Amino acid sequence: MLDSVRTQHRHIDIFETDAPSDYPFFDNMNETKLSTMCADEPGTGDQTPHPAAYCSIEEMQAAAESEGWSIDYRQLQAGRLVVGSVSGECATISLLDECASGRIEAVGETPEGHITVVMPCGRNGLRINGKSLDRRGLFVLKSRAEMHAVTGGHTRALGMHIPISHLKPTERPDILIKDTRLFSPVSMIESSPTSIERLRRLMCAAIYRPVSGRWQEERASGLTTALAEVINKCDSSTSVDEDEPCTKRLRTIKRACEFIEAHLDEPIRIVQVCTYSRTTISQLERTFRRELQMSPGQYIRAHRLMSVNRKLIHANRNGDSITRIATDHGFTHLGRFAGAYREQFGELPSETLNRK
């Protein structure tokens, strides 16, 4: 069970909310604030607990999987990573406010039977399936849509999962998105700033100021109506999966990752990755730098280290040694491995193992 945390509040009306879209919970990206933040509720002197905040990429993945996602989170950026997440529910709608202090890759599928909305709202945007978007828009993903997302440093995003059965015909994105041949698995929506901000504030209010009883249904209706308004007033909607250059780059990334994942315990040559991915070395380099902001070689090392990190987190201290786990992932020089691990995660392998 994730530890409950507390955070600062303003008075928030449950419908046309005063909730600031730059909510203070994730303003200062530091581990202490994420784990201990609390403040008195104005006018009551009470402290109000909040759903969950955590500073582990493993716990972030577990939370997403509990919501029906099939997803794998990977740390790309070197250094101690601080991640946080606060969840909320409003009738049948699930909501999430996530942040990360560094670049993360998230690969997987959206929950079945739900429309998923992802709204970037931090200082840096978000890249999903090869398309970048800042706080001026949102992504709408169908049930079981394949997703490849990459965050920038200091990224914050709001998420919302709405059961398709909960939506009225006038609120369904597949009906409202007019300028694509079909409602694609992933659509990028840029809309009226006023409509985007209203939806963002309503999502924040649903997370940080929960209500009960009939008010939940009223607020859920307000969220779906606000989403329909965003889509109705959209300046442009792009079917990400119909963008051939994006699709080609993602196929290359997917095949490259499949090969890397299958050969983490062996020396990997870039030419082998290119052969499996059906591309050239120069094209592979350009694709990785565009989509992941790193070279294929840097990605292979980050992927190996992430796999070692997970093995150490789940290791049995009486039976699993750091040496064996490292050599199983292709690290033969243990001194260099320890230095690379510390650079990537901000701590030694022994500290990860003993932190359990």
N, C-alpha and C positions, 0 to 999 in steps of 0.2 A: 504494500500500500504506500503510495507516494505521500511524503510529508505535506501537511497543509501549511500554507503560508498566509501572511496577512499583507495587505497593501493599502495605500492611501486612497481616499474617496472624496469626490464632491457629490453634492446632491444631484441625482439623476432622475428626471422624469421618465416613466417607463415607456413612453411612446415617442414623442418628438423630443428626444433626449438632449440634455446638456452635456452628455458624456464627451469629454475631449477625445478626438481621434488620436492625438498624441498622448495616450494615457500614460501616467507617470510610472507604471509598473516596470517598464523596460527602458526608461530614459537613460539610466546610467548602467552600462554593461559591466558589472563586476560581480564576482561570485558571492561576496558577502551580502550585497544588497538583494540578490536573487533568493538567497536562502533565509534571510532574517528580516526582510522588509515588513514593517508594521506601522500603523498609525491609528490614532483615535478617530472614531467616526464622529464627524462634526455634529455637535448638539447632543450627543448621547454619552460620551466618555467611554463607550464600549469599543472593543476591538473586534473587527469582523473578519472571520477566517475566509480564505479563498480556496478554490478547488484544488489546484496543484501547481507547484513550480519546481523545477528540478534542473540540475546542472550536469546532466549526463546524457550523452547522445543515445546510449542504450535505453534509458528510461523514456526519452522522447520517442524512440522507435516502438517501445512497448505500448505507449499511450496511443500512438497512431494505429497499431495493430488491434488494440482493444476497440477501436472505432470501426473496424472492418477493413482497414487498409492492408494490402499486401505490399510492404515497402521495406527498403533497405537504405539506411542513412549512412553516409561515409564522410569523414572529415577530410577536406582537401588542403586546407590552409594550415601551415605549420604554426605551432604555439598552443598554449593552453586555451582550449575552446570553452566558452561559457554559452550555454544554451538555456532557454527557459520556455515554459509553456503554461498557460492558464486555460482551463477548459470550462465550458458551461453548457447547459441544456435549456432549451425552451420548447416545452411540449415535445414534439418528435424531432425537433431540429437540434443537432449537435454543433457546438461552436468551439473555436480554438484560437488563442492568441499566442503565436510563437515568435521567438527571436533567436538570433545567433550572432556571436561576436566575430565569427570568421566564416569562410566559405564552406558550405556543406553541399554534397550531392545527395539527392533523394531519388531513388529509382523504384518504381513499383506500379501498382494498380489502385484505382479509386474504389471505394466501397460499393458493393453490389446493391442495386435498387435505389441508389441515391444520385441526386445532382450535387456536385461538389463545386463550391465557389472558393477561389483563392484570391485574396486582395492584398497586394503589396502596400505597405503603409509606413515604411521606415525611410531612412535617408538614402538607402540603396534599393534598387529595384530587384526583380526576380525574373529568372529565365526558365521557362517551361517549354519543353519540346522544341527548343531552338528559337523561341520568340521571347524578347525582353519586354518588360512592362514595368512602369513606375506607378506611383500612387494615383495616377489619373485614370486607371482602369482596373479591370479584373479578368481572371480566367474562369471560364465555366467548363467543367469536365463532366462527361456522361458517366453512367454506371460502368464499372470495370474498364475505364479508359487507361491506357498505358501512359505513364508519366515519367519524364526525365527532367528533374528540376535542379537548378544550381543557384544558390544564393550568393550575393555579394557579401563583403565584410559588413558587419553591423546591419543586418537585415532583420526586418520585422514584417510579419504577414498575418492577416486574419483569415481563418478558414471557416466554412460552414457546410454541413452535410444536410441536405433536405431530402426526405423520402419522396420519391416521385409520386407516390400515391397521395401525398399531402398537398400537392399543388393543384390548384384549379386550372382549367384549360387556358385561361387568360394569363396565367403566371408561368406557364411552362416555356423554358428557353427554346425547345425544339420548334415551338410554334412562333415565338416572338422574334427569333433570329431570321430575318427575311432575306439577307443578301448572301447567303451561302446555299449551294445546291441542296444540301442536307445538313441538319444539325450535326456537326462533326464531333468526334470524341473529345477534342479540345478546341475551344473557341476563345479568342482574345477579344475582349470588349473594351472600347474606349468610349466614354459617355460624358454626359453633362457633369461638370465638377460639382454642382449642387446635389445632383442625384447620387453621385458616388459618395460625397461627404455624408449625406443623410444615411445611406446604407451603412457606412463605416461607423457612424455614431450609434446607430441602432444595434449593430453587432457588439460594439464595446459595452453598451448598456446591458445587453443580454448576458454577457460574460461576467461583468463586474457588479451588476445590481440585479441579481436574480429575483424573480417574483414567483408566486405560487397560485394555485387554483385557476379560476377562469382568466386571470390576467396573463397566464402563460399562453393560452390560446390567442388572446388578443395581440400579444406581442409577436407570437409566431406569424400571425396573419400580417402584422405590420412589416416583418422581415421579408416575407415572400412578395408582398405588394411593392416594397422598396426595391427588391431585386428586379421585379417586372418593370418598374419605372426606369431603372438603369438601362435595361436592355431595350425598352421602347424608345428611349432618348439617345441611343448610342450614335456616336459620330461615325464609327466604323466597327465592324466585327470581322475578324479574320479567322477563317478555318485553318488552324495551324497545320492540320494533317493533310491539307490540300496544297500546301506550300512545298513544291518539289525539292528545292534546295535544302530546306529544313529537314524534310523526310530523308533525303539522301545522307545528310550529315548524321542524323540520329541513327540510321541503319549502320553507318560506319562505327559510331561510338558503341552501339549495342554489341556488334560482332567483336570489336576489339576487347570490350569488357568481358564478354563470354570467354575469349581465349585467355585473357589475363587471369580471370577467376579460376580457370581449370588448370593453370600452370603456375600457381603461386609458389609451389615448392621446388620449382626448377628455374634455372637461368632463362630469362626471356629476352630474345633479340627482337629489335623493332621490326626487322624484315619478316620475322615469323608472324607478328601481329598484322603486318600489311598483307601478307599472303592470305591469312584467314579472313581479313576484313575486305579483301578484294579491292585494294587501293594502293597508291604509291606512298613512299616515305614522305614526300613533300605534302601530299594531300592529307595524310594522316596527321602530320604536324600542324597544318593549318586548321584542321577540324578540331583537334584537341585544344589548341590555343583559343579558338573562337568560342567553343562550347564550354570548356572547363577552365580556361585561363591558365593552362599549364601544358608542358610538353608531355608526350607519351611516356618518356622515361620518368619524369617527376610523378606522373599519375601511377605508374607501376609501383614505385617506391611507397607512395602514400597508401595505395591499396594493400600492399604487403604489411605495412606498419599498422593499418587499421585492423587487419585480420589478426595480427599478433595481439593487439590491444584487447580485442574481444576474447581471444583465448585466455589471456591473463586474467581478465575480469571474471571469467567463469571457471578458472582453473581450480583444481583441488590442490591446495598448498602442500599436502602430504605426498602427492603423487606426480604432479606436473612441474617440471623444472623450466626455468626461463631458457636455459640452454637448449633443451629439446624443442620447445615451442619455436624459438628463433631459427634453429637449423631446419625445422619442418617447413619454414617459410622462405628458405633460400638464403638466410643470413649465416655466413660461415665465419666472419670476423666479428667476434662478440663485442670487442671494444668499439668498433665502428657502429655496430648495431645499437649499442646502448646510447652512443652519442646521437645517432639519427632519431632514435625513439624519444629521447629527451627533447630534441629540437622540435619534433612533431607534436608532442603532447604535454610538454612542460614539466615532465617528471620522469624519473628513471623507471625501467621495467619492474624493478623490485618494489618501488613505491606503489605501482598499480596493483601488483600481486598482494601486497600486505595491507592495502586499503580496504580489502573485503571485510 
